[in-house]
């Protein structure tokens, strides 16, 4: 790409006046007089510098023509009354970019500072000035883009992500150009994310940063899968106490004798704080999983935060709206919101890695299906049900499943299940509705290309497990009725008619799924016209936006920053992109 500097009225005059003296790249050695700048030489230097820019910045450098428009030779960071203030302002921001989890090296901070010092000392040639200009401009665009849309391309590093994201466009860059000329400090300051979740992670990062160089003794793992039980003594206890003192779960008042070997109640309380914060199972014992987590460096926790700061900067194409549902796959929880206030939270079961990961997407719930049947996915028939039926010919009947071939029901005993393969599987298996159904009593439909949905379940024990990544990809919800009622249209308590209609809908859902009707109006309707109380489906109008996302570090309801396991391994590629200059 070539800059379009000074191409029109005065281009020919400049060429004549400078004659041939500026050929042979003399701009590489000549230092300009600040009172008389050779525009042709500077133009040549800028073109040369741009052509030598590394491929890693080519995406951002494509926007530079908007900063340096044709027939406007005005420089942005040098040779102007406000240039000194502007470039110092830019440097102050990019040199502090680590608070967003992105290294200042990504914005050429050291190079800009080096060229700037030489420029101010009168030791910078035209070629050096060109490098300073282009480096500063590219850093400015890159920094603005990072804050507004994220530093890393989500599609390139986030497999399983099908959420449509906003990206940088001409309008955004034009606004950046305009603001660079008039109010640079304001635009850089206004782009700083201010959401409470983002700021909470930044504050936690600052706390960990102050401790990242603190060394602590590694805690030895226990032999033969042994655990330390409450009120037992062990030689690793003093090391555990010192580690928890560093991160604050223990204080000087609660720690007691730091050299003791007894696993007491105070240490258990502190350990459970640490285990909750780091996504471990709360327990009355100390095992190797806890010890491994205690041995993780503070720098690794900072990396964890940086990855999720980046995720928070990725903006969705479609806003969720004031009423919406968010499923965090890594946290294995569902939260429902009204006007940014969480009104419902529950455990969920998500897809099991590596083959059945729950897809990350954004959609809207448009329908509730009561007492759903379950059409078994083909992959489950091939890998599981055919084998189970081959071993136990009563399996399908015991689970109320029917087999169909070309829409005609078949006797499962006549089918040679051992012959079922991925290439040969002609049958459709449907499980009848009822309390035994794998989808439970309520299914929540939303548009997506993966045939996944939210649903109730007949196996509720999984909600009490620590690891709830167990499903074939759909999301099982622990509180289906509460979620169904949340999806119903909003109402004003002052509007008696709408309030009663809402109660009627709730009663219809209860009655249709075998629960007791609660209101007098519902009981009366049941006595007079019971058929009207039974429904199979309910359209959700207006539809309720749903986001299935993935955050391994988040702010909880107690305003605490907590860490969760990267169950799908999605963090590493993002971190690699954030740190790529550090490893090159």
N, C-alpha and C positions, 0 to 999 in steps of 0.2 A: 504494500500500500504506500502511496506517495502523498505527502502533504501538499495542499493547494495554497501555498503561501504566495501572496503578492503576484497574482497571475494576470491581472487585467491592465489597467491604465498605465501603471508605472513599471511593469515588468520589463518592457523593451528598453526604457530609459536606463534602468539599473544595469541591464546586461551591457549596454554600450559604455556606461560610465566606469564599470569595474573592469572592462576589457577582458584580457586573458589572465590577469594577475591572480585570480582566485581559483584557477584550475590546479590540478595536482594536489588537491586536498590541503591547501595551506591553512584552512580553518582549524586543522588539528593542532597547530602550533601558535598561531597568532592570538594574542590576548587583546580583546577589544578595549578601546577607549570608551569609558562610560558615557562621554558626551557625544561620541560619534560612533554609532553602531552600523557596521556594514550589513545591511539587510540581506543582500544576496548571499554573503558568506554564511550568515546565520541560517538562512533557508537551506543552504547546502548541507550545513552541519546537522540540521534537524532531520533532513531526509536520510542522511547517512546513519544517524543514531537510530532512527526508526527501523531502518532495514536490518540493523544489527541487534534489535530487541530479541530476547529469547522467546521461544515458542510458548513458554509457560504464561506469558502475559499477553499473547496475541488476542485472546478473547476480549480483554479489557481495552487493549490499544485500538481495537476497531472503532471505538467511540471517540477517539482523539480528534477527529476532524470536526466534531461538534464543539470541542474546546478551542480549536484553532481554525475558524472558518476561512474560506477563500476570501481574498482581498481585504483581510483584516490582520495586520501584522502584530497586533497588540500581544505582548507576552504576558503570561499569567503570574509567574513566580519570580521574575527578574526584571530589572530596568523599569520599575514603575513606583509611584509614591507609596502604594499600599502593598507592594510585593513582599517586602521584608516581614510585615506583620502577618500576611497570609501564610507564607511558607513556615513561619514559626508556629502558627496556629495548627497547620496541618501536621507538622512534626509532633507537636504535643499530644495530638490525638492518636496518631499511628504508633508512636512509641509506647503508648499505653494500651495497645490493642489486646494484650494478654488478658485483660479483665474480661474480654469476650471469648477467651479460649483460643485466640489466633495469634501466632507469633509476630512480633514487629518486623521480622525479616521478610515476611510475606508482602510487606508494603515498602520494601527497599529502604527502611528507615536509616540504616547505617550508611548506605550509599548516598542518600539524599543529604544527610548531615555532612558527609565528607565533601561532596561537591559544593555544598553551601558554604562551608568554612573556607574553601579555596576561592570561591567567588567573592566572598566578602573581603578576602585578603588581597584581591586583585591578581590572583594567580591562575585564573581559569580561562582557558582558550575558548574559542567559539564552539569547538566540539564538546568541551566540558559543560558549557552553558546549555547546549542542546540536550545533553544527557540529564542535566539537572531539571530542565523544563519537562522533558518527557517522563522522567522517573516520578517527579512530583505529581504530574497530571494523572498518570496511570495509577499511582498510589491513591490519589483522591477518588478516582472512579471506583477502584477496587474496594476501598474502605467503605464508601457509600453503599455500594452494591452488597457488601458483606453484611452491613447492619440492616439493610432493608429486606434482603431476600436470602441471606445465608452465604457462607463462603464456599461451600461445597455443593456441587450439583447432586440433588437428592436421587435422581434417577440413576446416576452413575455409581453410587456407593451404597444404595439402600435396596437390596433385593427384597421382593415381597411388598414393596411400597407402590400402591396404585392410586395414591392421593394426588390429584392434579395440583401442581404448585404454581404460584406466580413467579415470574422472572423479570429481569431487567429489560426495559424497553426504551424506545427513543424518547418518550415523554418523560420518563424518570431521569434520563441523562440530560435532557434539555433543562429540566428544573435544577439539576446539579450545576450545570453550566451557569445558569442565571444566578444562582445563589453564590457560586464561587466569586462572581464579579461584585456582588453587593453585600452579602452577609454570610460569609464563609463560616464563622464561628457559630452562628445561629443554626445553619443547616446541619453541621456536624453534631451539634449538641442535641438538636431535635430528633435526629435519627437514632439516638441511643435508646435501646429498648427499655421501657419503664414498667412492663407488666410485673405484678407482684411475684409470680413464679420465677421469672427471669432474674429479678433483683435478689430473690432469696438464694438462688444458686450462685450468683456472683458474690454474695456475702459469705456463703460457705466456702467458696473458693479462696477468698481473701484470708479466711481463718486457717484453712489448710496450707495456704502458701507460706504463712508465717511459721509453719511447723515442718515444711517439707525437707528441710536440711537437718532436722533433729534425728539423731540416730538412736535406735533402740535395739536391744538384743533380740535376735530371732528366738522364738519360742520353739523348742524341739517338739516334733510330732510324737504322739503316744504310740507305743508298740502294740502290735497284734489287735488293732481296732479297740484298744482299751479306752474307757471313758473315766473321767474323774467325777464321782458322785458328790452331791451336797454333803458337807461335814466330813469329807475325806481330806487327807493330807497328801500333797504332792510337791515335788521340787520345782515344778514349773509355775506354781502359783505366784511367787514373787515377781516373775517376769510378766505375767498377765496383769498383775496389779500396776506395775510401772507403765505398761502400755496403755492401760485405761486411764491412768493419771494424765498421760500426755494428751489424749483426745477429749478428756473432760467428763467421761462417764463416771469416774471416781474423782472425788475432791480430797483435799488434805483432811477434811473433817470426816469423810465417809470411808476413807481408805484404811484407817487404823494402822497397824504395824505392817509396813511395806515388805518386811522380811519374813512374814509369817508364811506357813505352808498350808494353812487351813482354807478350804473352800467354804466360806460362810455365807450367810444371808445377804450381807452388804455387797459382797462380790457378785452374788447371783443377780441382784437387782441391777448392778452396773453392767454385767455381761448381757442381760436381756435388753438393756437400752442399746448396747452396741449391736446386738444381734437383730433387733428390730430395725435399727437404722441401716444395716447392711444386708437386709433381706434374708437373714438366717432363721431357722426354726427356733422358737423360744423353747427352752428346755431346762431341766434341773440338773443337767450334766454338762460336762465340758468334753467335747470330742474333737477330732482332728479338723472337721469343717470349721469350727469356731477358731481353732488355733491358726489355720491357714488364713482366715480372714483377718485375724489380729496381726499377722505377719505382713500383710499388704502395706506397701509404703504409702505415705501421704501423697507423694507425687502421682501414684496410680489412681488415687481417689480424685485428684485434680483432673487427670485425663478423663475420668468418668464424667465429671461435671462438664468439661469442655465439649464433649460429644453431644451432650443434651442441651447445652446452650445453643449449639449449632442447630439442633432439631427445632428448638423454639423459634429460631429465626426464619425457618422455612414457612412461608405464608401459603395458605390454601387459596385456590382459585375462587372457591365459593365460601363465604362466611357461614358459620354454623347458626348464627341467630341467637336470640335471647333465650329460647328454650331448646335444649339439645341434650344428647346423650354421648358420652365419651367412654370408650373401652380402651384401657391401657393393657395391652397384651403382656408386656414385661412385668407389670405389677399384678396382673390377673385380677383386675377389679373393674367394675363399671360404676360410673358416676353420672347422675342426671342433674342438670342445671336449669334454673330459672333466673334470668337476669343476673348471671355470674354468681348466683348463690347455689351451692350444692344442696339439693333437697333429697337426694337418694344416693346411697352407696351400697354396693354389695360385692361379694366374691363372685368370680366367674371361672369357668373352666375353658381353656383355650386350646388351640391345636398343638399336638405333640410334634416336636422336631425329631428328625429332619424332614420327614416326608409329608407331614400334615400340618404345616404351619398355617396359622390363621392369616389370611391376606389383610394387609393394611389398606384401608379404603375409606372413602367418604360417600355417604348415601343418605337416604331418608326412609324411616319406617312408614310404610303406607297401609299396612294391613295387620290385624291380629287374627290368627287362626286358632279357634278353640277345638280342643280334642283332635289334634291333627293325626292323620296317618303318617307313616314314615316310609317313603320309597327309598329303599336301601341303595346307596351309590354302588356303581358297578365295581369299583376298586375294592369295596368292603366285601362284596359277594365273592370276588375272586380270591382275595387274600385271607378272608376270615370265615364267612358263613359257609361257603362250600366245604371247607375243611372240617368245620365243626359238625355240619350235617352228615358228612361222610363217616365221622367217628360215632355220632349219636343220632340215629334216625328220628328221634323225638324232638330234636333241637328246635326246628321250625314251629312245630305245633305248640311246644311249651312257651315259645315266645310270641305266639299269636301272629305268625307270619304266613302269608299266602304267596304262592308262586304262580306266575303268569307267563304264558308263551303266546305271543301275538294276541294279547288281551284275553286269552282264554285261560281260566284257572287250571292248574295242573296238580296231579297227585305227587307230592315230593318224593314218595317212596319209589316212583317209577323212573326217577332221574338218577343218572350215574354221576354223582357229585364229584367223584375223584377225577373225572375227566375235564372238569371246568378249568379253563386257563384264561389268560388275558386275551388270547386270540379267539377263544371259543367260550362265549358266555352269552347265550341268547335269552336268558330269563330275566324277568322283572320280579323282584320280591318286595312286597308291601306289608308293613306291620300294621295291624288294626289299631284304631284309636283306643284310648283308655289309660288308666293309671299305670299300666305296665309298659306303655309305649315309650320308646327311647327319647321322644321329643316332649314327653310329659303332657301337660294339659294346655299349654299356650305356646304358640309359635309366632315370632315377630318377623314379618317379611319386609325386606328392603331390596331395592334393585341392585344387582351386581352380577358379574359374569362368572362367578365361582360357585354358584349354587350354595352359598353359605347363608346362615340366618342366626338370629338369637332364638333360644328356646329354653323351655323348662326341661326337666329330666326326671326319670324314674329312679335315678341313682344319686341320691343326695349326699351320700357320704363323702364324695369327692370335694365338696365345697369346704370341708374341714381339714383338707390336706394342705400341707405347706406348698408342695409342688402340684399345681393344678393345670399343667400343660399336658392334657390327657386325651383331648378329643381328636376327631378326624378333620378338624378345621373350623367347624361351627363353634359358636360361643354359647355355652350353657349358663343360664342366669340363676342365682340362688333365690331371688325374690320375684318370681314371674308376675304375681298379681299386683304387687306394688309398682312394677314397671309398666304393666298393662294400664293401670289407673293413671300413671303419669302421662301415658301417651294419649289419653282422652282429652277432648277439647277443654281449654281453660274456662273458668266460670267466675262470676262475681257473687260473693255470698249475699250481697244485697239484692241480687236478682233471683227471687224465689223460684221462678219458672225454670231458669237455666240450672239452678242448683238441684232442683228435683229431677230434671232430665239427666243430669250427671249421675245422681244417685241411682236412677233407674238403669242406666247403662252398667254401672258397677254391679248392681244386683243381677242383671242378665248374665254378666260374665261369671259371677259366682254360681248361679243356678245351673248354667249350662255346663259347668265343669265339676258339678257335684258338691259345691259348697252351700252353706246355709244363707238364705236371703236375710238381710239385716234391717231393711226399712219397712215401715208400715205400708207404704205405697206398693212396695214390691210384693209383700205378702198378699195384699188385696188383689193385685194383678194376677198373682199365681192362682188365687181362688177363682177369679172370674174368667181368666183366659190364659191358661198355663202355656199354651202353644206359643203365645207372643213373647214369653220370657226365654224361650230357648233360641239361641243363635249359634251359628257355626263360624261365621266370619264377621269382622267388624272393620270397616274402612277407617283409617286414621286420617282425619281431616280437621285441621291442617296436618300435613305430614310432619314428623318429628325428625330433624336432622340428626345423623349418627356419624360419629368418627371413630374408626378403629385404628388406634395409633400405637406407638411404641416408644416409651420413655423409661430408661433405666435409672434415671435420677430425677426426683420430683419433690415438690413441696407438699407435705401432707396437711390434713385438716388442723393439726396442732402447730402449723407454721414451722415444722421441722423439715430439714432436707434429708431425704432417705434415699438409699441406693438399692437397686434391685438387680437380680441376676440377668445377665444378657443371654436369655434362654435360646435365642435364635442366632446368636453370634453376629448381630448387626452392628455392634459398636466398632469393631476393629477396623473395617474399611474406612469408616468416617474419620477415626482417629489418625489413620495413616495419611489421609489427605490433609488433615489439619497440621500434621507434623512433617510433611514431605520434604520441606526445605531443611529441616533439622537432620534428616537422614541422608540427604544427597551430598 
